[in-house]
């Protein structure tokens, strides 16, 4: 911040009268060393590279040069205008250095704030990365379990497919055997039917022969008994004897 220099009497030695003094006034024009710095130590105001460059104009080398300009061991008891000017430049330089110090402190605080924000963001990013890695590990474990279950299911599916193929083969074999047995049964039924018909024919023939033999034997036994009866009763001829009344009846019947 620029400050107004008060009017102060200054002793000026002019060569002709060394004992006289003349008051001089500061017209308020800024000295080259008293240029104020913009945005210097304003309590949190933004700083940029241009401000840093302007603030770095005050250096210890210039301060040494200014101090060298102050005459030492002078015989003059009253300070001269050069001494006041040198002192004014020295004060301006010290003020510039103070502003530079405040500016560097602001820059340091800004850097520390940015560093803390970056550190906090880095910590949060690290925590998020760690959590993401943990989640990825959990997902990887779950994926491995799912893959293991899929592999077991695939293996079981292959086993079931093999069993189904084996069962299909057994079913085809059973169907073939059943068809063969069915054909054999049909052939057996045909043979049994033919044998039955043949046996029935043979049985009928044998029955006819037996009936004829039986009838012949019955007839022979009847005639044998008849002859025995005739022989027993002394009948010589086989002539039927009909009673007289029966003869009339027989004659009266119409011939059939």
Helices and strands as residue ranges (DSSP letters): G 32-34, H 49-55, H 60-69, H 81-233, H 244-252
